[in-house]
Amino acid sequence: MTDFFESYQPGLDSPPASLTAIVPSDSADLPRATRAINVSSAGVVRVTTVNGDEAQVYVAAGIAFPLRARRVWATGTDATGIVGLS
């Protein structure tokens, strides 16, 4: 496959290049910070941001929600099918 953009440096306004299925955890950070999250079933997602802020956010199904998260908590999260875009 040819990638015409492989020699370009990606920025925060570039489309995500990686997808990671997220299993919410009260004890473990994500393997890499997200640039956005997507869910298959809408609901609340409790997160810790890369800056250390903790909050619950509502995420609609099928919409990339821009969010630099380092942890998605099991407690306080009811959305399902969570995917991290980075």
Secondary structure as UniProt FT lines:
FT   TURN            4..7
FT   TURN            12..13
FT   STRAND          19..21
FT   STRAND          36..39
FT   STRAND          43..49
FT   TURN            50..51
FT   STRAND          54..59
FT   STRAND          65..66
FT   STRAND          69..73
FT   TURN            75..76
FT   STRAND          83..85
//
